[in-house]
C-alpha cells in the first residue's frame, strides 16, 4: 500500500464519518422537532439562527468582563 492509497482511504473514511455524523444530527433534530411540535427547518432555525448567536454573544460579553477582571487583579 502506497502513501497515496493510505491518504485516499483516510479521505474516504473521513467522508463516511462526516456523513454519518451529519445524518445522526439530522435525525436528532427531527426527533427534537417531534417532541416540541416543530419541523426540522423550524428547529434548525431556532437552534442555529436564534439560540446559538445569543449564547455566543453572552459568552463573548462574559469573556470580555473576565479579562477585565483579570487585568485589574494583576495590577
HUMO-V787540 format. One record per pair of residues at least 6 apart in sequence whose C-alpha atoms are under 6 Angstrom apart, sorted by the first residue. I is the first residue (numbers start at 0). J is the second residue. D is the distance in whole Angstrom. If there is no record, write none. Layout:
i->I j->J d->D
i->I j->J d->D
This chain:
i->29 j->39 d->5
i->32 j->38 d->5
i->32 j->39 d->6
i->32 j->42 d->6
